[in-house]
Amino acid sequence: MPDAIVFVLSGGALCLAVLLAVYLRERALRKTQAMPAGLQTHISLPHQAEWTLYHNPFSLCSKKIRVCLAEYEVDYQGVIIDLIETGKYQNISRDFLRVNPGATVPVLLHNGHPVYESHEQVSYVAEQVDASWLLVPKDPVVRECMREWLHKSSLIGDDPIAAPEATAGNAVPGLTIPIFASMVAKIPALKIFEGLLFHRIKQRAVFFFMMKLAGLSKTMTLRPVDRIINRSHQAMTAHLDDLEQQLISSRGPWICGTQFTLADVGMMVIFDRLREGDWLQLLVHNRPVLEAYWFALRRRPSYQQGCLAFEHPHVSAATAELVGLKQAQRWPAGIPH
Ligand SMILES: N[C@@H](CCC(=O)N[C@@H](CS)C(=O)NCC(=O)O)C(=O)O
């Protein structure tokens, strides 16, 4: 073999070996693992305030804990963590993985101890504050109702898209796909690629990369995506039927009756996501009981403080794009609208 070719091949092999070494070192520094739910007293993280919240403006679960903190008027130090749809994969950065090796937001710190999973966080805050009863009914029967509906509004597991029938929270990610696809169009592919290398939950990174390559309109016509959105839509319809019945039997205005509870916090953020994804027309506006409930939710100051105050420009642009596609009759035929 000529010397020049040998030189080029060995140079190439050396480059590959260096890249592999850099990648393996970086992976070792970005340790990820699923974390148990709830308060972790054995973990202590640097903090300056009694309460610290690592959160993202757009994330559904971040909205839930922000609304809860606003309802209880708990002061907290907020640390915004970007997710790929809002700009970059800050949730898989070395710094954030020290806070949550699970690579997800929100994370609530109480005196430096992390609490993982948003439904655990809202219950934990309610236990710690003096005026717990504000969102947690004193009556055990009503409290049980609250627990049941808090669960129904929760996002459970790493792959909620696979089980939208389980909870209304799990039916949300599938209905968020059009917003995600619109938002990632603005993000450079290289940044999304980082997720393929380092994200703990690989299927999420693969999904985002696929949406980036396909673009919004094409994404929605892909068979698996069409199936996920339709299945999530069907599941959400059933969850909302259930909610409607509950509001009728509790006589409202809230899920468990006259008291606004943690269950309504969980449901508020789901309705807000339906607003962002332009699903309200189809799922809520034609149902007077749900429409009245949504109206009541929007009137709470915590809705302004925990949801609207964090409106992300990329999300508003995505909503406008979805509305525009429908108005221009360019919405894919297979997706309900
Ligand atoms: N079940 C968890 C869900 C956590 C979760 O999946 N968070 C999303 C935002 S709502 C996230 O961090 N996504 C970023 C990613 O997976 O890259 C909770 O309720 O806190």
Ligand as a Chemical Component Dictionary entry (heavy atoms), coordinates in Angstrom:
data_LIG
# 
_chem_comp.id                   LIG 
_chem_comp.type                 NON-POLYMER 
_chem_comp.pdbx_formal_charge   0 
_chem_comp.three_letter_code    LIG 
# 
loop_
_chem_comp_atom.comp_id 
_chem_comp_atom.atom_id 
_chem_comp_atom.alt_atom_id 
_chem_comp_atom.type_symbol 
_chem_comp_atom.charge 
_chem_comp_atom.model_Cartn_x 
_chem_comp_atom.model_Cartn_y 
_chem_comp_atom.model_Cartn_z 
_chem_comp_atom.pdbx_ordinal 
LIG N1  N1  N 0 -43.024 12.458 35.878 1  
LIG C1  C1  C 0 -42.126 13.586 35.910 2  
LIG C2  C2  C 0 -41.940 14.058 34.477 3  
LIG C3  C3  C 0 -40.641 14.739 34.266 4  
LIG C4  C4  C 0 -40.460 15.075 32.794 5  
LIG O1  O1  O 0 -40.556 14.199 31.919 6  
LIG N2  N2  N 0 -40.188 16.349 32.564 7  
LIG C5  C5  C 0 -40.062 16.833 31.213 8  
LIG C6  C6  C 0 -40.696 18.207 31.111 9  
LIG S1  S1  S 0 -42.420 18.151 31.560 10 
LIG C7  C7  C 0 -38.590 16.966 30.874 11 
LIG O2  O2  O 0 -37.774 17.275 31.709 12 
LIG N3  N3  N 0 -38.264 16.759 29.594 13 
LIG C8  C8  C 0 -36.948 16.966 29.109 14 
LIG C9  C9  C 0 -36.331 15.813 28.430 15 
LIG O3  O3  O 0 -36.783 14.676 28.612 16 
LIG O4  O4  O 0 -35.341 16.022 27.724 17 
LIG C10 C10 C 0 -42.715 14.718 36.780 18 
LIG O5  O5  O 0 -43.930 14.697 37.011 19 
LIG O6  O6  O 0 -41.963 15.564 37.266 20 
# 
loop_
_chem_comp_bond.comp_id 
_chem_comp_bond.atom_id_1 
_chem_comp_bond.atom_id_2 
_chem_comp_bond.value_order 
_chem_comp_bond.pdbx_ordinal 
LIG N1  C1  SING 1  
LIG C1  C2  SING 2  
LIG C1  C10 SING 3  
LIG C2  C3  SING 4  
LIG C3  C4  SING 5  
LIG C4  O1  DOUB 6  
LIG C4  N2  SING 7  
LIG N2  C5  SING 8  
LIG C5  C6  SING 9  
LIG C5  C7  SING 10 
LIG C6  S1  SING 11 
LIG C7  O2  DOUB 12 
LIG C7  N3  SING 13 
LIG N3  C8  SING 14 
LIG C8  C9  SING 15 
LIG C9  O3  DOUB 16 
LIG C9  O4  SING 17 
LIG C10 O5  DOUB 18 
LIG C10 O6  SING 19 
# 
